[in-house]
Amino acid sequence: MTRRDDAKAVTTGKILTAARALWAEPGSYTRVSLRDIATAAGVSTGAIFNAWTGKEALWREAMGYPPPVDGPAVRALLQALTAGQGAWVELDEVIRSFTAPPERIPA
């Protein structure tokens, strides 16, 4: 491995560590930007784009599963569905179910 490869591996590790720390809290995917991750890792946003195509790709590698689906449209739909069923469900619980890592199926 060359020095350049070593430096790239170190930078990648810093970015992944920062991303995992910032995204550890449920619901943080939309709130945390790539700039936030770059700042926490001590690198430029360009360093992120040298290794990943964008936020979704970084999330998949850092967290190991697809990014959560969230946003105003999803929240409105969930509210309409829970109201239509006549059951009061805490929206945060429903959202957490979308943002929780999928259960691993034993091989």
N, C-alpha and C positions, 0 to 999 in steps of 0.2 A: 504494500500500500504506500502511496506517495504522501508527502506532507499535505498536499492539497486535499487528497482523499481523507486524511486524518482530520483536517480542519473542517471539512464538510460534514463528517460524521459527528464531530463535537457540536457544530452549529445545529444540526438536525436534532441531536439529543436535547440541546437547550430549548429548542422550539417545542418539541414534544412534551418535555417536562413542564414548561410554562403553560402550554395548552391544557394539559391534564389538570393542572392546579386551578386554572381559571374556569374551566368547564366542570369542575367537580360538583358544584351546586346545581341541583335540578332547575331547569328553566334558564340556565345561563347561556345557552347556545346563541340566542338572538341578541342578548345583551352584550356579549364579549366580542369585540371586533378583532380582525387580524392585526390591526395596529396595536391594540391592547396586548396581544400575545407577543408581538415583536418587541414591544417596550419591556415587558416582563422578562423576556429571554435575553434582552440586551443586544438585539440584532435589528436590521432594517426589515421593512415589509418585503423588500425585494428578495431577501434571503428566504422568506417563506415561499414566494412564487418561484424561486429556483428549484425548490423541492416538491411543491404541490401545485395543482392547478387552481386551487382556491380554498375557501373555508370548509366546504363540504368534504373535500379530499383530505384535508388536514384532520378534521373531526374523525373521519373513518379510520385513519391510521392511529391517531392518538387514543381514541376511545374504543375502537374495535367493533363498532356497529354503526348503522346509518344515523345521520343526524335526526334530532327530533322534529316533528312537524308541529309548528306552533305559529301563532299570529292571530290577528283580529278575526279573520274569516273562520279559522278553525275554532276559536273560542265561541264565536257567535253560533256556529253549527252545533257545538257541544251543548251550549245553553238551550238551544231550541230542542235538541233531542231529549235532554234531561227534563225539560219542562213538559214536553209532549208525552212523556211516559208517566207523568204525575208523580215522579219521585224527585225529591230534592237531593241532589248529589253535589258535594263540594267540588267546584270546578277545578280547584287545585289538585284534588285527588285524581280526577280524570286526566288532567294534563300530565301529572306525574306518571301515569300509566303509559302515556305516549313517549315520555322522555326517559323512562327507566330502561336499562340495558335488557335486551332479550335474554330469556333464560337459555342457558346452554344445554343442549341435548347430549347426554353421554354417548360416547361412541360405542 
